[in-house]
Amino acid sequence: MTRIGQAVMLLHGGDREEARNRFGVLWAEIGECGGALHRCTLAHYMADTQDDPEDELVWDLRALASAQGLTGGGATDAGTALDTGLSGGTGVSGGAEASGDEGGAEHRDALAVRAFLPSLHLALAADYFGLRRFEAARTHLDRGWEALGTLDDDGYGDGVRTALGRLERRMRGSGAGR
């Protein structure tokens, strides 16, 4: 997580290319078999470094699939199933990320990932909206709103709520939303 955090600092500092390079190295190390929290976090931020909107969508879908693998497969606390909007399978990995003595760490990671769900759905809604796939955008925007109960009333939670509201208004203004 330290190395992911260092690359995130590069991304937030404006060095998208170097952040993307570092995330790529980390993904090669942990890949599809790494811990779900690491995969989710890495894929979520890797999406933000992409130049192509389709590539950004793919990375955000990887982040959500990793989160769902850790949280039992439900997209939100309401238990909605993953609807990626892509043809073929969902790409959701199995939930057996850890067992036995690692149960405490897995539980802690699952709680951390649940707090990530509103942001993951927001990112996917924005991806789909940008790709003019409005039905999928609406689905993920709704799931983002549903998952808000996992967030505290703090700066992060307020920021996600504000961003969901902003995207909601953009969708309505474009005629794509309710």
Long-range contacts (C-beta under 8 A, 24 or more apart in sequence): 1-37, 1-38, 1-41, 4-38, 4-41, 4-42, 4-45, 7-45, 8-45, 11-45, 11-48, 11-49, 16-48, 16-49, 17-49, 19-45, 19-49, 20-46, 20-49, 20-50, 23-49, 32-93, 35-97, 35-98, 35-109, 36-66, 36-67, 36-69, 36-70, 36-93, 36-97, 36-109, 36-113, 37-66, 37-70, 37-109, 37-112, 37-113, 39-63, 39-66, 40-64, 40-66, 40-67, 40-70, 40-113, 40-116, 40-120, 41-116, 44-116, 44-119, 44-120, 44-123, 47-123, 47-127, 53-127, 53-130, 53-131, 54-131, 56-127, 57-124, 57-127, 57-128, 57-131, 60-120, 60-123, 60-124, 60-127, 61-86, 61-91, 61-124, 62-91, 63-116, 63-120, 63-123, 64-120, 64-121, 64-124, 65-90, 65-91, 65-92, 65-93, 66-93, 66-113, 67-113, 67-114, 67-116, 67-117, 67-120, 68-92, 69-93, 69-94, 69-95, 69-97, 70-95, 70-97, 70-106, 70-109, 70-110, 70-113, 71-110, 71-113, 71-114, 71-117, 72-110, 75-117, 75-121, 75-143, 75-147, 76-117, 76-121, 76-143, 76-146, 76-147, 77-114, 77-146, 77-147, 77-149, 77-150, 78-146, 80-143, 80-146, 83-136, 83-139, 84-136, 85-128, 85-133, 85-135, 85-136, 85-139, 114-147, 114-150, 115-150, 115-151, 117-143, 117-144, 117-147, 117-150, 118-144, 118-145, 118-147, 118-148, 118-150, 118-151, 118-160, 118-164, 119-144, 119-160, 121-147, 122-160, 122-163, 122-164, 122-167, 125-167, 126-167, 129-167, 129-170, 129-171, 129-174, 129-176, 132-176, 134-171, 134-176, 134-177, 137-171, 137-176, 138-171, 138-176, 138-177, 138-178, 141-167, 141-168, 141-171, 141-177
